[in-house]
């Protein structure tokens, strides 16, 4: 197991953004939050308990329950995340922005919380709590991590109705949805992929171009034209979105008559692409 310093710093940065967002926007607006943080805010509003302490205790308990569903790497990153979250929740406790428009706090709070969690999940960690449950749902039910997290968070919001009016609970739901979209973007949108299928009468130079100039592996598939009954080689390659324009331009230069199909790709695991942890 090897964890780079860059990965650790990303987890710490995500924890900081998450904690700052909670203290700057969520708490001053008396909004709720999902997961363990949402439960800690319920305790804050009801009993005045510090979120930094209650979050740490609950996260450690849930981590002990769900540790077997995490790899060793995710486990280490999650412990770093839990400790960082509690430290930053304490250090940023006074960073409260009392805004006149609660909707502004809802939007920016949700967005920054989503960015923070997204950074942590993107490198293979979790924020423990309901994020562990979301990872389990993703692994066994093939449900998007961000939407599974939203489902569990909404359960916490329902519990929040015991300490806040329905208006605040609805704004919390809006904040969670914004956070989900931001988290989705961080996990999937920062590494967009495209798959291209190429049928050409001159496949070798195209395959060589993809391999040497674009730097991506190419798979050769056996194809056969329905009308001509002619055997042909079909090239299949997955590239980053930023490489697409150049790839199409170079294919056109090699074979103007090549038939090229571009597909959107949701997830790619393997050499040269983001791996699942």
C-alpha positions as a Markdown table, in Angstrom:
| # | Residue | x | y | z |
|---|---|---|---|---|
| 1 | Unk | 0.0 | 0.0 | 0.0 |
| 2 | Unk | 1.5 | 3.3 | -1.1 |
| 3 | Unk | -0.2 | 6.7 | -0.5 |
| 4 | Unk | 1.4 | 9.8 | -2.1 |
| 5 | Unk | 1.9 | 13.1 | -0.3 |
| 6 | Unk | -0.3 | 14.7 | -2.9 |
| 7 | Unk | -3.2 | 12.4 | -2.1 |
| 8 | Unk | -2.9 | 13.1 | 1.6 |
| 9 | Unk | -2.8 | 16.8 | 0.9 |
| 10 | Unk | -6.0 | 16.6 | -1.2 |
| 11 | Unk | -7.8 | 14.8 | 1.6 |
| 12 | Unk | -6.7 | 17.5 | 4.1 |
| 13 | Unk | -7.7 | 20.2 | 1.6 |
| 14 | Unk | -11.1 | 18.6 | 1.1 |
| 15 | Unk | -11.6 | 18.3 | 4.9 |
| 16 | Unk | -10.7 | 22.0 | 5.3 |
| 17 | Unk | -13.2 | 23.1 | 2.6 |
| 18 | Unk | -15.9 | 21.0 | 4.1 |
| 19 | Unk | -15.4 | 22.3 | 7.6 |
| 20 | Unk | -15.1 | 25.9 | 6.6 |
| 21 | Unk | -18.3 | 25.7 | 4.6 |
| 22 | Unk | -20.2 | 24.2 | 7.6 |
| 23 | Unk | -19.0 | 27.0 | 9.9 |
| 24 | Unk | -19.2 | 29.9 | 7.5 |
| 25 | Unk | -22.5 | 29.2 | 5.8 |
| 26 | Unk | -24.5 | 26.2 | 7.3 |
| 27 | Unk | -24.4 | 27.0 | 11.0 |
| 28 | Unk | -24.9 | 30.8 | 10.8 |
| 29 | Unk | -28.0 | 30.2 | 8.7 |
| 30 | Unk | -29.3 | 27.5 | 11.1 |
| 31 | Unk | -29.4 | 25.0 | 8.4 |
| 32 | Unk | -28.9 | 21.3 | 8.7 |
| 33 | Unk | -26.5 | 18.9 | 6.9 |
| 34 | Unk | -26.4 | 15.3 | 5.9 |
| 35 | Unk | -24.7 | 12.4 | 7.5 |
| 36 | Unk | -22.8 | 12.5 | 10.8 |
| 37 | Unk | -22.2 | 16.2 | 10.4 |
| 38 | Unk | -26.0 | 16.7 | 10.2 |
| 39 | Unk | -26.4 | 14.7 | 13.4 |
| 40 | Unk | -23.8 | 16.8 | 15.1 |
| 41 | Unk | -25.6 | 19.9 | 14.1 |
| 42 | Unk | -28.8 | 18.5 | 15.6 |
| 43 | Unk | -26.9 | 18.0 | 18.8 |
| 44 | Unk | -25.5 | 21.6 | 18.5 |
| 45 | Unk | -28.9 | 23.2 | 18.1 |
| 46 | Unk | -30.6 | 21.0 | 20.7 |
| 47 | Unk | -27.9 | 20.8 | 23.4 |
| 48 | Unk | -25.1 | 23.2 | 22.4 |
| 49 | Unk | -22.6 | 20.3 | 21.9 |
| 50 | Unk | -19.5 | 21.1 | 19.8 |
| 51 | Unk | -19.7 | 19.6 | 16.3 |
| 52 | Unk | -15.9 | 19.1 | 16.3 |
| 53 | Unk | -16.2 | 16.6 | 19.2 |
| 54 | Unk | -19.5 | 14.9 | 18.4 |
| 55 | Unk | -18.5 | 14.4 | 14.8 |
| 56 | Unk | -15.2 | 12.8 | 15.8 |
| 57 | Unk | -16.9 | 10.4 | 18.2 |
| 58 | Unk | -19.6 | 9.3 | 15.8 |
| 59 | Unk | -17.3 | 9.0 | 12.9 |
| 60 | Unk | -14.9 | 6.8 | 14.8 |
| 61 | Unk | -17.8 | 4.5 | 15.9 |
| 62 | Unk | -19.1 | 4.2 | 12.4 |
| 63 | Unk | -15.6 | 3.6 | 11.1 |
| 64 | Unk | -15.3 | 0.7 | 13.5 |
| 65 | Unk | -18.5 | -0.8 | 12.2 |
| 66 | Unk | -17.8 | -0.3 | 8.5 |
| 67 | Unk | -14.0 | -0.8 | 8.3 |
| 68 | Unk | -14.3 | -4.2 | 6.6 |
| 69 | Unk | -15.9 | -2.6 | 3.6 |
| 70 | Unk | -12.9 | -0.3 | 3.0 |
| 71 | Unk | -9.5 | -1.2 | 1.6 |
| 72 | Unk | -6.5 | -0.5 | 3.7 |
| 73 | Unk | -5.8 | 2.5 | 1.6 |
| 74 | Unk | -9.3 | 3.9 | 2.0 |
| 75 | Unk | -9.1 | 3.1 | 5.7 |
| 76 | Unk | -5.9 | 5.2 | 6.2 |
| 77 | Unk | -7.3 | 8.1 | 4.1 |
| 78 | Unk | -10.6 | 8.0 | 6.0 |
| 79 | Unk | -8.8 | 8.2 | 9.4 |
| 80 | Unk | -6.8 | 11.2 | 8.1 |
| 81 | Unk | -10.1 | 12.7 | 6.9 |
| 82 | Unk | -11.9 | 12.2 | 10.2 |
| 83 | Unk | -9.1 | 13.7 | 12.2 |
| 84 | Unk | -8.7 | 16.7 | 9.8 |
| 85 | Unk | -12.5 | 17.3 | 9.8 |
| 86 | Unk | -12.6 | 17.6 | 13.6 |
| 87 | Unk | -9.5 | 19.8 | 13.8 |
| 88 | Unk | -10.8 | 22.2 | 11.0 |
| 89 | Unk | -14.3 | 22.2 | 12.5 |
| 90 | Unk | -12.7 | 23.5 | 15.7 |
| 91 | Unk | -10.2 | 25.9 | 14.1 |
| 92 | Unk | -12.9 | 27.5 | 11.8 |
| 93 | Unk | -15.5 | 27.7 | 14.4 |
| 94 | Unk | -15.4 | 31.5 | 14.5 |
| 95 | Unk | -15.5 | 31.9 | 10.7 |
| 96 | Unk | -19.2 | 32.6 | 10.7 |
| 97 | Unk | -20.8 | 34.7 | 7.9 |
| 98 | Unk | -24.2 | 36.1 | 9.0 |
| 99 | Unk | -25.8 | 36.8 | 5.6 |
| 100 | Unk | -29.0 | 38.6 | 5.1 |
| 101 | Unk | -30.1 | 36.2 | 2.4 |
| 102 | Unk | -30.3 | 32.6 | 3.7 |
| 103 | Unk | -30.5 | 31.3 | 0.1 |
| 104 | Unk | -27.0 | 32.6 | -0.5 |
| 105 | Unk | -25.8 | 30.5 | 2.5 |
| 106 | Unk | -27.7 | 27.5 | 1.2 |
| 107 | Unk | -26.2 | 27.7 | -2.3 |
| 108 | Unk | -22.6 | 28.4 | -1.3 |
| 109 | Unk | -22.6 | 26.1 | 1.7 |
| 110 | Unk | -23.9 | 23.2 | -0.3 |
| 111 | Unk | -21.5 | 23.8 | -3.2 |
| 112 | Unk | -18.4 | 24.0 | -1.0 |
| 113 | Unk | -19.5 | 21.0 | 1.1 |
| 114 | Unk | -19.9 | 19.0 | -2.1 |
| 115 | Unk | -16.5 | 20.1 | -3.4 |
| 116 | Unk | -14.8 | 19.1 | -0.1 |
| 117 | Unk | -16.4 | 15.7 | 0.0 |
| 118 | Unk | -15.7 | 15.2 | -3.7 |
| 119 | Unk | -12.0 | 15.9 | -3.3 |
| 120 | Unk | -11.8 | 13.3 | -0.6 |
| 121 | Unk | -13.8 | 10.6 | -2.4 |
| 122 | Unk | -12.0 | 11.3 | -5.7 |
| 123 | Unk | -8.7 | 10.1 | -4.3 |
| 124 | Unk | -10.2 | 7.0 | -2.6 |
| 125 | Unk | -11.0 | 8.3 | 0.9 |
| 126 | Unk | -14.3 | 8.8 | 2.7 |
| 127 | Unk | -15.6 | 11.2 | 5.4 |
| 128 | Unk | -16.8 | 8.1 | 7.3 |
| 129 | Unk | -20.4 | 8.2 | 8.5 |
| 130 | Unk | -22.9 | 7.9 | 5.7 |
| 131 | Unk | -20.2 | 8.1 | 3.1 |
| 132 | Unk | -19.2 | 4.6 | 4.1 |
| 133 | Unk | -22.8 | 3.5 | 3.6 |
| 134 | Unk | -22.8 | 5.2 | 0.2 |
| 135 | Unk | -19.6 | 3.4 | -0.8 |
| 136 | Unk | -21.1 | 0.1 | 0.2 |
| 137 | Unk | -24.2 | 0.9 | -1.9 |
| 138 | Unk | -22.0 | 1.8 | -4.8 |
| 139 | Unk | -19.9 | -1.4 | -4.5 |
| 140 | Unk | -22.8 | -3.9 | -4.2 |
| 141 | Unk | -25.8 | -2.1 | -5.8 |
| 142 | Unk | -23.9 | -0.2 | -8.5 |
| 143 | Unk | -25.5 | 3.1 | -7.3 |
| 144 | Unk | -23.8 | 6.4 | -7.9 |
| 145 | Unk | -21.8 | 7.2 | -4.7 |
| 146 | Unk | -23.1 | 10.8 | -4.7 |
| 147 | Unk | -26.8 | 9.9 | -5.0 |
| 148 | Unk | -26.5 | 7.1 | -2.5 |
| 149 | Unk | -25.0 | 9.7 | -0.1 |
| 150 | Unk | -27.9 | 12.0 | -0.9 |
| 151 | Unk | -30.4 | 9.3 | 0.1 |
| 152 | Unk | -28.8 | 8.7 | 3.5 |
| 153 | Unk | -28.4 | 12.4 | 4.0 |
| 154 | Unk | -32.2 | 13.0 | 3.5 |
| 155 | Unk | -32.9 | 10.5 | 6.3 |
| 156 | Unk | -30.8 | 12.8 | 8.6 |
| 157 | Unk | -32.7 | 15.8 | 7.3 |
| 158 | Unk | -35.9 | 14.2 | 8.3 |
| 159 | Unk | -34.6 | 13.7 | 11.8 |
| 160 | Unk | -33.5 | 17.4 | 11.8 |
| 161 | Unk | -37.2 | 18.4 | 11.7 |
| 162 | Unk | -37.1 | 17.8 | 15.5 |
| 163 | Unk | -34.9 | 20.9 | 16.0 |
| 164 | Unk | -35.7 | 23.1 | 13.0 |
| 165 | Unk | -38.8 | 24.4 | 11.1 |
| 166 | Unk | -39.9 | 22.8 | 7.8 |
| 167 | Unk | -38.5 | 25.8 | 5.8 |
| 168 | Unk | -35.0 | 25.3 | 7.1 |
| 169 | Unk | -35.3 | 21.5 | 6.4 |
| 170 | Unk | -36.3 | 22.3 | 2.8 |
| 171 | Unk | -33.4 | 24.7 | 2.3 |
| 172 | Unk | -31.1 | 22.0 | 3.8 |
| 173 | Unk | -32.5 | 19.6 | 1.1 |
| 174 | Unk | -31.7 | 22.1 | -1.6 |
| 175 | Unk | -28.2 | 22.6 | -0.1 |
| 176 | Unk | -27.6 | 18.8 | -0.2 |
| 177 | Unk | -28.7 | 18.6 | -3.8 |
| 178 | Unk | -26.3 | 21.3 | -4.8 |
| 179 | Unk | -23.6 | 19.5 | -2.9 |
| 180 | Unk | -24.4 | 16.3 | -4.7 |
| 181 | Unk | -24.0 | 17.9 | -8.1 |
| 182 | Unk | -20.8 | 19.6 | -7.0 |
| 183 | Unk | -19.5 | 16.2 | -5.7 |
| 184 | Unk | -20.5 | 14.5 | -8.9 |
| 185 | Unk | -18.5 | 17.0 | -10.9 |
| 186 | Unk | -15.4 | 16.5 | -8.7 |
| 187 | Unk | -15.6 | 12.7 | -8.9 |
| 188 | Unk | -16.5 | 12.3 | -12.6 |
| 189 | Unk | -16.4 | 15.6 | -14.3 |
| 190 | Unk | -12.7 | 16.4 | -13.6 |
| 191 | Unk | -11.7 | 13.3 | -15.6 |
| 192 | Unk | -14.0 | 13.2 | -18.6 |
| 193 | Unk | -13.5 | 10.3 | -21.0 |
| 194 | Unk | -14.5 | 9.5 | -24.5 |
| 195 | Unk | -14.4 | 6.2 | -26.3 |
| 196 | Unk | -13.9 | 6.2 | -30.1 |
| 197 | Unk | -14.6 | 3.4 | -32.5 |
| 198 | Unk | -12.9 | 3.7 | -35.9 |
| 199 | Unk | -13.5 | 1.7 | -39.1 |
| 200 | Unk | -10.9 | 2.5 | -41.7 |
| 201 | Unk | -9.4 | 0.9 | -44.8 |
| 202 | Unk | -6.0 | 2.0 | -43.5 |
| 203 | Unk | -6.1 | 1.1 | -39.8 |
| 204 | Unk | -2.4 | 0.6 | -39.1 |
| 205 | Unk | -1.2 | 4.2 | -39.3 |
| 206 | Unk | -4.3 | 5.3 | -37.3 |
| 207 | Unk | -3.5 | 2.8 | -34.5 |
| 208 | Unk | 0.2 | 3.9 | -34.5 |
| 209 | Unk | -0.9 | 7.5 | -34.2 |
| 210 | Unk | -3.2 | 6.7 | -31.2 |
| 211 | Unk | -0.4 | 4.8 | -29.6 |
| 212 | Unk | 2.5 | 7.1 | -30.2 |
| 213 | Unk | 1.1 | 10.6 | -30.6 |
| 214 | Unk | -2.0 | 10.5 | -28.4 |
| 215 | Unk | -0.4 | 8.0 | -25.9 |
| 216 | Unk | -3.4 | 5.7 | -25.6 |
| 217 | Unk | -3.7 | 2.0 | -26.1 |
| 218 | Unk | -5.7 | 0.6 | -29.0 |
| 219 | Unk | -7.8 | -2.6 | -29.2 |
| 220 | Unk | -8.2 | -4.3 | -32.6 |
| 221 | Unk | -11.6 | -5.9 | -33.1 |
| 222 | Unk | -12.5 | -8.2 | -36.0 |
| 223 | Unk | -15.4 | -6.8 | -38.0 |
| 224 | Unk | -17.3 | -7.7 | -41.2 |
| 225 | Unk | -19.3 | -5.4 | -43.4 |
| 226 | Unk | -22.9 | -6.6 | -43.8 |
| 227 | Unk | -23.3 | -5.6 | -47.5 |
| 228 | Unk | -19.7 | -6.2 | -48.8 |
| 229 | Unk | -19.1 | -9.2 | -46.5 |
| 230 | Unk | -15.5 | -7.9 | -46.4 |
| 231 | Unk | -13.4 | -8.6 | -43.3 |
| 232 | Unk | -12.1 | -5.4 | -41.6 |
| 233 | Unk | -10.3 | -4.3 | -38.5 |
| 234 | Unk | -12.2 | -2.1 | -36.0 |
| 235 | Unk | -10.1 | 0.2 | -33.7 |
| 236 | Unk | -11.4 | 0.9 | -30.2 |
| 237 | Unk | -9.7 | 3.4 | -28.0 |
| 238 | Unk | -10.5 | 5.4 | -24.8 |
| 239 | Unk | -9.1 | 9.0 | -24.5 |
| 240 | Unk | -9.5 | 12.0 | -22.4 |
| 241 | Unk | -12.0 | 14.6 | -23.6 |
| 242 | Unk | -9.2 | 17.2 | -24.1 |
| 243 | Unk | -7.6 | 14.8 | -26.6 |
| 244 | Unk | -10.7 | 14.4 | -28.7 |
| 245 | Unk | -10.3 | 17.3 | -31.1 |
| 246 | Unk | -6.7 | 16.5 | -31.9 |
| 247 | Unk | -7.5 | 12.8 | -32.4 |
| 248 | Unk | -10.3 | 13.5 | -34.8 |
| 249 | Unk | -8.2 | 15.9 | -36.8 |
| 250 | Unk | -5.3 | 13.4 | -37.1 |
| 251 | Unk | -7.7 | 10.6 | -38.1 |
| 252 | Unk | -9.2 | 12.8 | -40.8 |
| 253 | Unk | -5.7 | 13.6 | -42.0 |
| 254 | Unk | -4.7 | 9.9 | -42.2 |
| 255 | Unk | -7.9 | 8.7 | -43.7 |
| 256 | Unk | -10.6 | 11.3 | -44.7 |
| 257 | Unk | -13.1 | 8.4 | -45.4 |
| 258 | Unk | -12.7 | 6.8 | -41.9 |
| 259 | Unk | -15.9 | 6.1 | -40.1 |
| 260 | Unk | -15.6 | 7.4 | -36.5 |
| 261 | Unk | -18.0 | 7.0 | -33.7 |
| 262 | Unk | -17.5 | 8.9 | -30.4 |
| 263 | Unk | -19.1 | 7.6 | -27.2 |
| 264 | Unk | -19.5 | 9.2 | -23.8 |
| 265 | Unk | -17.9 | 7.0 | -21.1 |
| 266 | Unk | -19.0 | 7.2 | -17.5 |
| 267 | Unk | -16.2 | 5.2 | -15.8 |
| 268 | Unk | -12.9 | 3.9 | -16.9 |
| 269 | Unk | -10.6 | 1.8 | -14.7 |
| 270 | Unk | -7.2 | 0.7 | -15.6 |
| 271 | Unk | -3.8 | 1.8 | -16.8 |
| 272 | Unk | -3.6 | 5.5 | -17.5 |
| 273 | Unk | -7.0 | 6.3 | -15.9 |
| 274 | Unk | -8.4 | 6.9 | -12.5 |
| 275 | Unk | -8.6 | 3.7 | -10.5 |
| 276 | Unk | -11.3 | 2.6 | -8.1 |
| 277 | Unk | -10.1 | 2.3 | -4.5 |
